Structures are given as structure tokens and as C-alpha cells.
Amino acid sequence: MMSVSEGSSPNPPLIAARLAEFAANLDGASIPADVRRRACYLILDAVGCALAARRHDFASRSLLAISELAGRGDGVVIGHALRLPIRDAALANGVLIHGLDYDDTHIEGLLHPTASAFTTAFALAAHLGASGAELLTAYIVGVESAARLASVAKGGFHQIGFHPTGLIGAFSSTLIAGRLYGLSAAQLAHAQGIALSMSSGSLEFLEDGAWTKRIHPGWAAGSGITAAALARRDFVGPARVYEGRFGLFPSHLGPLVQGCDYSCATAGLGEVWETPRVAVKPFPSCHFTHAFADAAIALHRSGVDLGRITRIRALIARESVKTVCEPLANKQRPSNDYDSKFSVPFAIAAGLVHGRFGLNEHEDACRTDPRILALAEKVQYEIDPGTGFPRHYSGEVIVQLDDGRELRHREQVNRGCADRPLSNEEITDKFLENASAAVSVRRAREIRDAVTALDTHPSARAFAESLGEH
């Protein structure tokens, strides 16, 4: 399957107009059956992440704050009896889906598409009385748009300090909401211009493990719903949303805008499908850490003697360094569970000690384990000359022993990406493991069956209620 960065023409004009036409006019029946099927499993993965988040402090605090502001509405919060107005429900579900950093990623776009796309489609489709098939088509519109828009920047947003999930998610959520509202292409173009004044997302949380990244996809969803609602009443937005003098890419990338490929924004719309290329995570951490976790686990299984390790080198793509390797001292001793999710030294050390890197490895008992911290302090990073970035998040771990020998393991193609995907069966296993931490096995299976049958469900409202509690 061709990537969005291949086979495209340079600098197409008025990206917003092209995306608006796609969102308004796409015939859901023209989407290949395997794309629609994979979309159901991406949603299943997201729902599992939301359920697993229920027992975490950030979830309860977030829902309390949101509910205190919002009052009651008809928006379902996944795994909860709470009902909120639709924008607030979207915010809450975005926090739950994205909060453990276990949700999916479009590798070349470097963003989490489902966390905002599903929360938007889920809230608004139920509110408007749409069908499950209409919900799913709108979700796919969002994923396809987000993947393309994010790919334009070629990783530049991370270098400046912006989080693409928050920035781009506002625009893809706008297209989802506009489609569900039945907006014309002209109205959808204006809606994207309105969203330009709403998109946001800072990476400053990387400095100290703050919780703010968790709100980005839900905030994007709420922004998209708002922008579409304004455009529905003919509120006027700027036309050159993305490429204009103060459009998204020039205003947020500065000199790095020279590296943008605007053709990625509309390449293959309706013909080449990015939804099946979205990567499902095998580990609950930043995708940039995954190759290192797998490499460390492989070394653990080889029987490496941890007591003889004197030095550990991590070969990593230059573009990933700011996110998961710097500041190095912080990454070697993460201050909380969210900090540890963005640390290559911690991923390597935990993988070497435990031979796994799951949710438990981010709990306090593991995060403060002296054996893990001692190994993390031995990790240094080097720029990887053979990286597959951005198509693959490659990584190599090289362990030096006290007798001078070196042991190494390389993951050139990270597990879960489009070229090494998790199967639908593996996604189901991950869902059941996550869901069973919050609900009974019987209830987890009921939810699984509801999500995987979404395309045939006559009522998005009934589907939404099946994911909540009563």
C-alpha cells in the first residue's frame, strides 16, 4: 500500500477546500471492507485503553473537574455511568483513551489519530441519531485527514515543541463533526479555518512528566465540534488554513516550514487508505521507545548478566531525541509514571530487568526499583546512522560488559507499525487484557462484540450506551 508521502504532486492549492470536498462527499460504501474492518479494531483498541485508565488517578481527577464544570448531558463516558454534554464527553473520553499513552499512532504523521477521531465521532453520532456505519465512516474521514495533514510537517512539530495530536486533531475532528452535521464542502472549508484559532498542544510536559498531554486529543475533539457548529450557522473562517502566511504550518513551524511537503495533505484521498497503516502499540509508552523496549527484552531473554553491565548505548533517530532522551538526567530517573513513558533509558532498563514493559512497569514499585534506576543511569544515546525514521521508529541497544564484550540487539522495523502490524487477533488480546483490569471478562466480551460489529449497528446512540455503565 502506497504511503501518503509517495507518488504525489507538489504544493496543491487550498488544502482546506480539498479536504472539505473529501469529507462532505465520501461515499461510505466506497471504503474497502478491509479498511472498515481494521477501523473497528482500532476503535476496539482505543476503548480498551479507556477502560484500563479507569483505575488511575488522572482519570478520576479529570472526570471530577470536567463534570463540575459541565453539568449533565447525553454524552456517554466510556466505562462510566457519567453522562455529559457532548463536548465535555469528548474531552473526557479523549483523556481516558490517551491517558496511558497506549493508544494508536500514525507513524509518519507522528500523531495519535483515534484518540480525537473516535471521541468526536462517538459523541456527535450518538447525539445526532446517526447509525453505526455513519459513525465509522466519519471516524475514517478523520483518520485519513489527520494522517495526511500530520505527514506534511515531516516531524517538524516535535522539533519546535508542538504536539501534532492536539494541533492536527482539531482539524480532523472538525471534518468529522462537519460530515456528521451534514455541512456542505464550502461550510467545511470555513470550519477548518475556524479551527485554526482553536488548535493547540505543547510538549512542555516532557520536561517534568506533567499531565497536560492527556487532554490534547479530547480538547481537539471539542474544538472540532465547536468549529463545525459555528460553520453550520455560516460563521466565516479563513480559506488558506494550512499554507497561508499565518496558516498552520508557517505559523507553527517557522523556518522548518521549508521542509514541509504540502502534497501529503491530499495525496490519494479516497484511493489510498492510511487507516490500515495506523500502528497499534504493543507497549504503554511513547512509540519512540518501543524498539528499545523490544531490544532490551530480547537481551534479557538471551540471559545477559545484569551485574556485569558497565555501559549501555542506545542508537536512536535524531528526530526522536528531544522527546525520549533529553534532558538525559530526567530520563534516567523519571519522576512519575508519565515521565517513564517518554524515557528510552527507563524502557531499556525495565526491559533488561523484567523482560517486559507493560502497565505494571510504570507503577511506583517498578519505577523506583534500584536495579532499574542503576541500569538507566548507564544508558547514553547516540544518533543512529541506519534509522528508518520516519517510516519506522528504529532502535538498537548495545550493552558493554566488564570483560569488554558487547551484546547488541536491533529492531529496524518497530513492532506494530504498518510494515510489522499487530493482527486483529493480537489487538483483541490486548483489548481483553486492558478491559479485564476494569470490568468482568463477560462484560469485556460484550463490549468487544459491540465494537467489532459497529458497522452493522443501526443506532450510534444504542452503541454508545453499550460502552457506558448504568
One Martini backbone bead per residue (centre of mass of N, CA, C, O) as a GRO file, in nm:
protein
  470
    1MET     BB    1   0.095   0.037   0.024
    2MET     BB    2   0.081   0.359  -0.021
    3SER     BB    3   0.212   0.637   0.080
    4VAL     BB    4   0.162   0.976   0.132
    5SER     BB    5   0.476   1.039   0.030
    6GLU     BB    6   0.383   0.903  -0.240
    7GLY     BB    7   0.292   1.002  -0.552
    8SER     BB    8   0.306   1.330  -0.549
    9SER     BB    9   0.222   1.657  -0.584
   10PRO     BB   10   0.305   1.983  -0.571
   11ASN     BB   11   0.149   2.222  -0.404
   12PRO     BB   12  -0.151   2.231  -0.334
   13PRO     BB   13  -0.423   2.414  -0.332
   14LEU     BB   14  -0.638   2.446  -0.097
   15ILE     BB   15  -0.664   2.217   0.127
   16ALA     BB   16  -0.937   2.264   0.268
   17ALA     BB   17  -1.112   2.215   0.016
   18ARG     BB   18  -1.027   1.922  -0.037
   19LEU     BB   19  -1.110   1.806   0.241
   20ALA     BB   20  -1.404   1.894   0.228
   21GLU     BB   21  -1.487   1.724  -0.014
   22PHE     BB   22  -1.420   1.454   0.108
   23ALA     BB   23  -1.603   1.469   0.365
   24ALA     BB   24  -1.879   1.534   0.216
   25ASN     BB   25  -1.856   1.301  -0.042
   26LEU     BB   26  -1.809   1.043   0.087
   27ASP     BB   27  -1.861   0.704   0.025
   28GLY     BB   28  -1.882   0.451   0.239
   29ALA     BB   29  -1.903   0.216   0.020
   30SER     BB   30  -1.601   0.286  -0.101
   31ILE     BB   31  -1.487   0.156   0.138
   32PRO     BB   32  -1.306  -0.084   0.213
   33ALA     BB   33  -1.366  -0.356   0.407
   34ASP     BB   34  -1.078  -0.372   0.543
   35VAL     BB   35  -1.083  -0.083   0.648
   36ARG     BB   36  -1.336  -0.099   0.823
   37ARG     BB   37  -1.238  -0.333   0.997
   38ARG     BB   38  -0.982  -0.201   1.112
   39ALA     BB   39  -1.129   0.035   1.245
   40CYS     BB   40  -1.269  -0.135   1.462
   41TYR     BB   41  -0.993  -0.221   1.600
   42LEU     BB   42  -0.898   0.060   1.673
   43ILE     BB   43  -1.138   0.116   1.857
   44LEU     BB   44  -1.099  -0.120   2.047
   45ASP     BB   45  -0.828  -0.025   2.155
   46ALA     BB   46  -0.931   0.244   2.272
   47VAL     BB   47  -1.137   0.127   2.470
   48GLY     BB   48  -0.932  -0.034   2.636
   49CYS     BB   49  -0.771   0.211   2.732
   50ALA     BB   50  -1.005   0.349   2.880
   51LEU     BB   51  -1.058   0.122   3.084
   52ALA     BB   52  -0.768   0.107   3.208
   53ALA     BB   53  -0.783   0.411   3.324
   54ARG     BB   54  -0.989   0.403   3.564
   55ARG     BB   55  -0.764   0.339   3.809
   56HIS     BB   56  -0.656   0.625   3.767
   57ASP     BB   57  -0.602   0.936   3.887
   58PHE     BB   58  -0.638   1.111   3.630
   59ALA     BB   59  -0.928   1.020   3.571
   60SER     BB   60  -1.082   1.111   3.826
   61ARG     BB   61  -0.993   1.409   3.817
   62SER     BB   62  -1.097   1.480   3.537
   63LEU     BB   63  -1.399   1.403   3.572
   64LEU     BB   64  -1.453   1.592   3.805
   65ALA     BB   65  -1.387   1.860   3.665
   66ILE     BB   66  -1.575   1.833   3.420
   67SER     BB   67  -1.845   1.786   3.577
   68GLU     BB   68  -1.842   2.057   3.736
   69LEU     BB   69  -1.870   2.233   3.470
   70ALA     BB   70  -2.103   2.087   3.284
   71GLY     BB   71  -2.297   1.883   3.359
   72ARG     BB   72  -2.565   1.743   3.208
   73GLY     BB   73  -2.601   1.485   2.949
   74ASP     BB   74  -2.570   1.254   2.650
   75GLY     BB   75  -2.274   1.181   2.699
   76VAL     BB   76  -2.065   0.918   2.684
   77VAL     BB   77  -1.861   0.748   2.920
   78ILE     BB   78  -1.631   0.527   2.918
   79GLY     BB   79  -1.712   0.306   3.180
   80HIS     BB   80  -1.950   0.505   3.270
   81ALA     BB   81  -2.231   0.675   3.418
   82LEU     BB   82  -2.156   0.926   3.303
   83ARG     BB   83  -2.315   1.234   3.179
   84LEU     BB   84  -2.250   1.460   2.905
   85PRO     BB   85  -2.181   1.689   2.721
   86ILE     BB   86  -2.037   1.640   2.421
   87ARG     BB   87  -1.768   1.799   2.465
   88ASP     BB   88  -1.709   1.675   2.746
   89ALA     BB   89  -1.710   1.381   2.660
   90ALA     BB   90  -1.477   1.408   2.462
   91LEU     BB   91  -1.268   1.495   2.666
   92ALA     BB   92  -1.289   1.250   2.853
   93ASN     BB   93  -1.227   1.028   2.638
   94GLY     BB   94  -0.952   1.137   2.557
   95VAL     BB   95  -0.818   1.095   2.830
   96LEU     BB   96  -0.866   0.789   2.850
   97ILE     BB   97  -0.732   0.694   2.583
   98HIS     BB   98  -0.446   0.871   2.623
   99GLY     BB   99  -0.339   0.852   2.928
  100LEU     BB  100  -0.138   0.579   2.881
  101ASP     BB  101   0.002   0.570   2.603
  102TYR     BB  102  -0.166   0.312   2.427
  103ASP     BB  103  -0.233   0.439   2.170
  104ASP     BB  104  -0.238   0.507   1.859
  105THR     BB  105  -0.024   0.547   1.551
  106HIS     BB  106   0.100   0.761   1.309
  107ILE     BB  107   0.409   0.742   1.208
  108GLU     BB  108   0.458   0.973   0.992
  109GLY     BB  109   0.279   1.186   1.166
  110LEU     BB  110   0.311   1.172   1.481
  111LEU     BB  111   0.014   1.057   1.573
  112HIS     BB  112  -0.308   1.027   1.748
  113PRO     BB  113  -0.601   0.964   1.588
  114THR     BB  114  -0.829   0.816   1.762
  115ALA     BB  115  -0.863   0.992   2.019
  116SER     BB  116  -1.022   1.214   1.845
  117ALA     BB  117  -1.196   1.071   1.629
  118PHE     BB  118  -1.374   0.895   1.811
  119THR     BB  119  -1.479   1.103   2.016
  120THR     BB  120  -1.629   1.266   1.807
  121ALA     BB  121  -1.807   1.050   1.668
  122PHE     BB  122  -1.934   0.931   1.926
  123ALA     BB  123  -2.078   1.187   2.032
  124LEU     BB  124  -2.229   1.295   1.769
  125ALA     BB  125  -2.374   1.046   1.656
  126ALA     BB  126  -2.550   1.001   1.904
  127HIS     BB  127  -2.681   1.286   1.918
  128LEU     BB  128  -2.794   1.263   1.598
  129GLY     BB  129  -2.883   0.959   1.520
  130ALA     BB  130  -2.691   0.776   1.403
  131SER     BB  131  -2.514   0.530   1.270
  132GLY     BB  132  -2.261   0.312   1.282
  133ALA     BB  133  -2.165   0.360   0.990
  134GLU     BB  134  -2.145   0.669   1.014
  135LEU     BB  135  -1.941   0.674   1.237
  136LEU     BB  136  -1.718   0.516   1.087
  137THR     BB  137  -1.685   0.705   0.845
  138ALA     BB  138  -1.608   0.956   1.006
  139TYR     BB  139  -1.360   0.837   1.136
  140ILE     BB  140  -1.205   0.784   0.871
  141VAL     BB  141  -1.191   1.075   0.783
  142GLY     BB  142  -1.012   1.161   1.023
  143VAL     BB  143  -0.769   0.973   0.983
  144GLU     BB  144  -0.699   1.052   0.693
  145SER     BB  145  -0.654   1.355   0.751
  146ALA     BB  146  -0.447   1.341   0.981
  147ALA     BB  147  -0.224   1.182   0.840
  148ARG     BB  148  -0.170   1.392   0.617
  149LEU     BB  149  -0.122   1.652   0.775
  150ALA     BB  150   0.109   1.545   0.957
  151SER     BB  151   0.306   1.461   0.716
  152VAL     BB  152   0.392   1.742   0.617
  153ALA     BB  153   0.606   1.812   0.864
  154LYS     BB  154   0.829   1.591   0.913
  155GLY     BB  155   0.852   1.631   1.245
  156GLY     BB  156   0.852   1.946   1.322
  157PHE     BB  157   0.674   1.987   1.571
  158HIS     BB  158   0.862   1.849   1.780
  159GLN     BB  159   1.104   2.050   1.745
  160ILE     BB  160   0.933   2.303   1.856
  161GLY     BB  161   0.684   2.187   2.073
  162PHE     BB  162   0.453   2.034   1.928
  163HIS     BB  163   0.142   1.852   1.929
  164PRO     BB  164  -0.014   1.691   1.676
  165THR     BB  165  -0.267   1.579   1.815
  166GLY     BB  166  -0.377   1.863   1.886
  167LEU     BB  167  -0.352   2.018   1.625
  168ILE     BB  168  -0.471   1.816   1.406
  169GLY     BB  169  -0.724   1.714   1.562
  170ALA     BB  170  -0.899   1.968   1.514
  171PHE     BB  171  -0.938   1.920   1.203
  172SER     BB  172  -1.040   1.629   1.194
  173SER     BB  173  -1.282   1.686   1.384
  174THR     BB  174  -1.419   1.889   1.201
  175LEU     BB  175  -1.475   1.691   0.966
  176ILE     BB  176  -1.644   1.497   1.126
  177ALA     BB  177  -1.861   1.693   1.230
  178GLY     BB  178  -1.946   1.806   0.955
  179ARG     BB  179  -2.048   1.546   0.838
  180LEU     BB  180  -2.262   1.483   1.059
  181TYR     BB  181  -2.410   1.766   1.004
  182GLY     BB  182  -2.411   1.815   0.679
  183LEU     BB  183  -2.204   1.977   0.545
  184SER     BB  184  -2.070   2.156   0.323
  185ALA     BB  185  -1.783   2.217   0.168
  186ALA     BB  186  -1.781   2.519   0.231
  187GLN     BB  187  -1.829   2.491   0.536
  188LEU     BB  188  -1.581   2.305   0.591
  189ALA     BB  189  -1.371   2.514   0.516
  190HIS     BB  190  -1.447   2.717   0.735
  191ALA     BB  191  -1.412   2.529   0.980
  192GLN     BB  192  -1.104   2.504   0.955
  193GLY     BB  193  -1.052   2.805   1.000
  194ILE     BB  194  -1.165   2.809   1.285
  195ALA     BB  195  -0.968   2.590   1.405
  196LEU     BB  196  -0.706   2.761   1.386
  197SER     BB  197  -0.803   2.914   1.670
  198MET     BB  198  -0.792   2.614   1.849
  199SER     BB  199  -0.534   2.486   1.817
  200SER     BB  200  -0.330   2.259   2.031
  201GLY     BB  201  -0.003   2.170   2.185
  202SER     BB  202   0.231   2.098   2.430
  203LEU     BB  203   0.570   1.960   2.520
  204GLU     BB  204   0.647   2.047   2.821
  205PHE     BB  205   0.591   1.776   2.976
  206LEU     BB  206   0.879   1.647   2.921
  207GLU     BB  207   1.032   1.786   3.168
  208ASP     BB  208   0.811   1.652   3.422
  209GLY     BB  209   0.544   1.474   3.370
  210ALA     BB  210   0.302   1.604   3.294
  211TRP     BB  211  -0.060   1.585   3.214
  212THR     BB  212  -0.138   1.758   2.949
  213LYS     BB  213  -0.141   1.556   2.707
  214ARG     BB  214  -0.416   1.414   2.781
  215ILE     BB  215  -0.604   1.663   2.664
  216HIS     BB  216  -0.560   1.701   2.356
  217PRO     BB  217  -0.773   1.519   2.201
  218GLY     BB  218  -1.031   1.627   2.347
  219TRP     BB  219  -0.990   1.922   2.275
  220ALA     BB  220  -0.996   1.878   1.971
  221ALA     BB  221  -1.282   1.768   1.960
  222GLY     BB  222  -1.426   2.018   2.076
  223SER     BB  223  -1.323   2.210   1.858
  224GLY     BB  224  -1.452   2.067   1.616
  225ILE     BB  225  -1.746   2.091   1.706
  226THR     BB  226  -1.746   2.400   1.723
  227ALA     BB  227  -1.658   2.472   1.435
  228ALA     BB  228  -1.895   2.326   1.293
  229ALA     BB  229  -2.128   2.479   1.433
  230LEU     BB  230  -2.051   2.756   1.319
  231ALA     BB  231  -2.056   2.682   1.016
  232ARG     BB  232  -2.356   2.597   1.013
  233ARG     BB  233  -2.404   2.931   1.066
  234ASP     BB  234  -2.196   3.087   0.872
  235PHE     BB  235  -1.926   3.106   0.974
  236VAL     BB  236  -1.617   3.270   0.912
  237GLY     BB  237  -1.325   3.147   0.753
  238PRO     BB  238  -1.030   3.094   0.647
  239ALA     BB  239  -0.882   2.952   0.354
  240ARG     BB  240  -0.558   2.942   0.430
  241VAL     BB  241  -0.506   2.733   0.674
  242TYR     BB  242  -0.211   2.594   0.609
  243GLU     BB  243  -0.044   2.790   0.376
  244GLY     BB  244  -0.058   3.051   0.488
  245ARG     BB  245   0.105   3.303   0.636
  246PHE     BB  246  -0.083   3.210   0.914
  247GLY     BB  247  -0.083   2.926   0.901
  248LEU     BB  248  -0.013   2.640   1.044
  249PHE     BB  249   0.277   2.587   0.935
  250PRO     BB  250   0.414   2.868   0.943
  251SER     BB  251   0.336   2.940   1.248
  252HIS     BB  252   0.463   2.653   1.383
  253LEU     BB  253   0.759   2.617   1.215
  254GLY     BB  254   0.890   2.825   1.062
  255PRO     BB  255   1.176   2.731   0.908
  256LEU     BB  256   1.060   2.426   0.885
  257VAL     BB  257   0.862   2.476   0.644
  258GLN     BB  258   1.069   2.395   0.418
  259GLY     BB  259   1.011   2.071   0.484
  260CYS     BB  260   0.749   2.065   0.357
  261ASP     BB  261   0.473   1.851   0.219
  262TYR     BB  262   0.175   1.942   0.084
  263SER     BB  263   0.090   1.687  -0.080
  264CYS     BB  264   0.017   1.502   0.168
  265ALA     BB  265  -0.272   1.622   0.237
  266THR     BB  266  -0.409   1.482  -0.058
  267ALA     BB  267  -0.297   1.210  -0.101
  268GLY     BB  268  -0.515   0.964  -0.209
  269LEU     BB  269  -0.798   1.046  -0.177
  270GLY     BB  270  -1.006   0.762  -0.185
  271GLU     BB  271  -0.756   0.541  -0.261
  272VAL     BB  272  -0.560   0.582  -0.025
  273TRP     BB  273  -0.516   0.402   0.286
  274GLU     BB  274  -0.423   0.483   0.625
  275THR     BB  275  -0.570   0.319   0.843
  276PRO     BB  276  -0.397   0.042   0.816
  277ARG     BB  277  -0.122   0.213   0.910
  278VAL     BB  278  -0.197   0.214   1.188
  279ALA     BB  279  -0.045   0.190   1.501
  280VAL     BB  280  -0.030  -0.059   1.742
  281LYS     BB  281   0.046  -0.091   2.071
  282PRO     BB  282   0.257  -0.300   2.277
  283PHE     BB  283   0.314  -0.037   2.451
  284PRO     BB  284   0.279   0.202   2.734
  285SER     BB  285   0.429   0.418   2.522
  286CYS     BB  286   0.621   0.580   2.346
  287HIS     BB  287   0.702   0.489   2.027
  288PHE     BB  288   1.014   0.561   2.051
  289THR     BB  289   1.061   0.311   2.271
  290HIS     BB  290   0.996   0.023   2.148
  291ALA     BB  291   1.260  -0.087   2.026
  292PHE     BB  292   1.408  -0.081   2.303
  293ALA     BB  293   1.230  -0.272   2.457
  294ASP     BB  294   1.263  -0.516   2.265
  295ALA     BB  295   1.571  -0.531   2.283
  296ALA     BB  296   1.591  -0.571   2.591
  297ILE     BB  297   1.420  -0.828   2.603
  298ALA     BB  298   1.607  -0.996   2.425
  299LEU     BB  299   1.852  -0.975   2.617
  300HIS     BB  300   1.717  -1.103   2.858
  301ARG     BB  301   1.659  -1.381   2.710
  302SER     BB  302   1.976  -1.437   2.662
  303GLY     BB  303   2.115  -1.392   2.965
  304VAL     BB  304   2.214  -1.140   3.072
  305ASP     BB  305   2.442  -0.998   3.299
  306LEU     BB  306   2.368  -0.727   3.485
  307GLY     BB  307   2.630  -0.707   3.675
  308ARG     BB  308   2.829  -0.664   3.401
  309ILE     BB  309   2.731  -0.389   3.336
  310THR     BB  310   2.883  -0.068   3.220
  311ARG     BB  311   2.728  -0.011   2.938
  312ILE     BB  312   2.478   0.186   2.745
  313ARG     BB  313   2.357   0.195   2.407
  314ALA     BB  314   2.155   0.422   2.208
  315LEU     BB  315   2.012   0.401   1.889
  316ILE     BB  316   1.881   0.707   1.744
  317ALA     BB  317   1.684   0.924   1.616
  318ARG     BB  318   1.714   1.256   1.599
  319GLU     BB  319   1.398   1.326   1.611
  320SER     BB  320   1.362   1.170   1.910
  321VAL     BB  321   1.539   1.293   2.137
  322LYS     BB  322   1.364   1.522   2.273
  323THR     BB  323   1.142   1.318   2.380
  324VAL     BB  324   1.333   1.042   2.506
  325CYS     BB  325   1.646   1.182   2.600
  326GLU     BB  326   1.547   1.473   2.693
  327PRO     BB  327   1.674   1.517   2.964
  328LEU     BB  328   1.879   1.275   3.069
  329ALA     BB  329   1.847   1.284   3.378
  330ASN     BB  330   1.536   1.255   3.371
  331LYS     BB  331   1.528   0.985   3.206
  332GLN     BB  332   1.689   0.816   3.427
  333ARG     BB  333   1.473   0.968   3.651
  334PRO     BB  334   1.168   0.936   3.670
  335SER     BB  335   0.902   1.107   3.845
  336ASN     BB  336   0.680   0.938   3.684
  337ASP     BB  337   0.471   0.754   3.488
  338TYR     BB  338   0.483   0.957   3.246
  339ASP     BB  339   0.786   0.993   3.227
  340SER     BB  340   0.851   0.686   3.164
  341LYS     BB  341   0.705   0.692   2.871
  342PHE     BB  342   0.962   0.912   2.784
  343SER     BB  343   1.201   0.674   2.822
  344VAL     BB  344   1.471   0.505   2.714
  345PRO     BB  345   1.629   0.424   2.969
  346PHE     BB  346   1.384   0.289   3.108
  347ALA     BB  347   1.302   0.084   2.893
  348ILE     BB  348   1.569  -0.070   2.899
  349ALA     BB  349   1.590  -0.137   3.202
  350ALA     BB  350   1.317  -0.283   3.234
  351GLY     BB  351   1.367  -0.496   3.013
  352LEU     BB  352   1.621  -0.622   3.145
  353VAL     BB  353   1.491  -0.699   3.423
  354HIS     BB  354   1.181  -0.814   3.331
  355GLY     BB  355   1.104  -0.880   3.021
  356ARG     BB  356   0.920  -0.614   3.017
  357PHE     BB  357   0.656  -0.335   2.917
  358GLY     BB  358   0.412  -0.255   3.101
  359LEU     BB  359   0.203  -0.114   3.321
  360ASN     BB  360   0.367  -0.210   3.575
  361GLU     BB  361   0.641  -0.057   3.495
  362HIS     BB  362   0.490   0.235   3.589
  363GLU     BB  363   0.494   0.179   3.864
  364ASP     BB  364   0.643   0.265   4.153
  365ALA     BB  365   0.796  -0.001   4.216
  366CYS     BB  366   0.948   0.007   3.938
  367ARG     BB  367   1.039   0.306   3.901
  368THR     BB  368   1.214   0.269   4.197
  369ASP     BB  369   1.402   0.054   4.118
  370PRO     BB  370   1.735   0.017   4.168
  371ARG     BB  371   1.803  -0.161   3.923
  372ILE     BB  372   1.682   0.024   3.707
  373LEU     BB  373   1.829   0.291   3.779
  374ALA     BB  374   2.119   0.187   3.743
  375LEU     BB  375   2.086   0.124   3.439
  376ALA     BB  376   1.984   0.399   3.335
  377GLU     BB  377   2.258   0.550   3.409
  378LYS     BB  378   2.411   0.380   3.163
  379VAL     BB  379   2.258   0.545   2.953
  380GLN     BB  380   2.331   0.627   2.617
  381TYR     BB  381   2.318   0.834   2.330
  382GLU     BB  382   2.292   0.786   1.967
  383ILE     BB  383   2.307   0.843   1.646
  384ASP     BB  384   2.139   0.679   1.387
  385PRO     BB  385   2.253   0.590   1.065
  386GLY     BB  386   2.009   0.346   1.014
  387THR     BB  387   1.747   0.475   1.016
  388GLY     BB  388   1.379   0.461   0.935
  389PHE     BB  389   1.309   0.739   0.964
  390PRO     BB  390   0.959   0.771   0.971
  391ARG     BB  391   0.857   0.485   0.895
  392HIS     BB  392   1.056   0.395   1.128
  393TYR     BB  393   1.129   0.315   1.480
  394SER     BB  394   1.428   0.274   1.535
  395GLY     BB  395   1.651   0.043   1.734
  396GLU     BB  396   1.950   0.018   1.953
  397VAL     BB  397   2.118  -0.214   2.176
  398ILE     BB  398   2.429  -0.166   2.368
  399VAL     BB  399   2.617  -0.393   2.561
  400GLN     BB  400   2.863  -0.356   2.812
  401LEU     BB  401   3.108  -0.542   2.956
  402ASP     BB  402   3.368  -0.606   3.190
  403ASP     BB  403   3.528  -0.775   2.940
  404GLY     BB  404   3.442  -0.597   2.660
  405ARG     BB  405   3.192  -0.701   2.569
  406GLU     BB  406   2.928  -0.708   2.314
  407LEU     BB  407   2.575  -0.657   2.320
  408ARG     BB  408   2.314  -0.686   2.063
  409HIS     BB  409   2.002  -0.515   1.953
  410ARG     BB  410   1.781  -0.487   1.665
  411GLU     BB  411   1.508  -0.259   1.555
  412GLN     BB  412   1.416  -0.154   1.251
  413VAL     BB  413   1.113  -0.260   1.283
  414ASN     BB  414   0.858  -0.172   1.452
  415ARG     BB  415   0.629  -0.299   1.642
  416GLY     BB  416   0.302  -0.229   1.479
  417CYS     BB  417   0.354  -0.134   1.222
  418ALA     BB  418   0.271  -0.149   0.891
  419ASP     BB  419   0.528  -0.362   0.843
  420ARG     BB  420   0.444  -0.481   1.162
  421PRO     BB  421   0.164  -0.579   1.248
  422LEU     BB  422  -0.101  -0.613   1.433
  423SER     BB  423  -0.339  -0.816   1.474
  424ASN     BB  424  -0.665  -0.855   1.542
  425GLU     BB  425  -0.607  -1.068   1.759
  426GLU     BB  426  -0.400  -0.900   1.919
  427ILE     BB  427  -0.591  -0.667   1.979
  428THR     BB  428  -0.793  -0.835   2.138
  429ASP     BB  429  -0.601  -0.922   2.361
  430LYS     BB  430  -0.539  -0.638   2.458
  431PHE     BB  431  -0.823  -0.557   2.527
  432LEU     BB  432  -0.886  -0.780   2.738
  433GLU     BB  433  -0.663  -0.699   2.931
  434ASN     BB  434  -0.756  -0.407   2.979
  435ALA     BB  435  -1.059  -0.452   3.049
  436SER     BB  436  -1.014  -0.663   3.291
  437ALA     BB  437  -0.914  -0.428   3.489
  438ALA     BB  438  -1.237  -0.307   3.503
  439VAL     BB  439  -1.393  -0.565   3.404
  440SER     BB  440  -1.546  -0.822   3.322
  441VAL     BB  441  -1.519  -1.068   3.098
  442ARG     BB  442  -1.808  -1.054   2.997
  443ARG     BB  443  -1.810  -0.747   2.944
  444ALA     BB  444  -1.570  -0.739   2.752
  445ARG     BB  445  -1.708  -0.916   2.533
  446GLU     BB  446  -1.947  -0.731   2.478
  447ILE     BB  447  -1.779  -0.493   2.380
  448ARG     BB  448  -1.633  -0.632   2.154
  449ASP     BB  449  -1.890  -0.705   1.991
  450ALA     BB  450  -1.990  -0.416   1.949
  451VAL     BB  451  -1.742  -0.297   1.799
  452THR     BB  452  -1.706  -0.517   1.566
  453ALA     BB  453  -2.028  -0.435   1.484
  454LEU     BB  454  -2.063  -0.130   1.408
  455ASP     BB  455  -2.137  -0.134   1.093
  456THR     BB  456  -2.436  -0.281   1.180
  457HIS     BB  457  -2.539  -0.059   1.357
  458PRO     BB  458  -2.833   0.132   1.377
  459SER     BB  459  -2.721   0.276   1.661
  460ALA     BB  460  -2.518   0.506   1.814
  461ARG     BB  461  -2.663   0.533   2.083
  462ALA     BB  462  -2.667   0.233   2.162
  463PHE     BB  463  -2.367   0.194   2.139
  464ALA     BB  464  -2.279   0.398   2.352
  465GLU     BB  465  -2.434   0.267   2.590
  466SER     BB  466  -2.263  -0.006   2.573
  467LEU     BB  467  -1.994   0.159   2.694
  468GLY     BB  468  -2.131   0.209   2.946
  469GLU     BB  469  -2.295   0.283   3.244
  470HIS     BB  470  -2.592   0.223   3.487
   0.00000   0.00000   0.00000
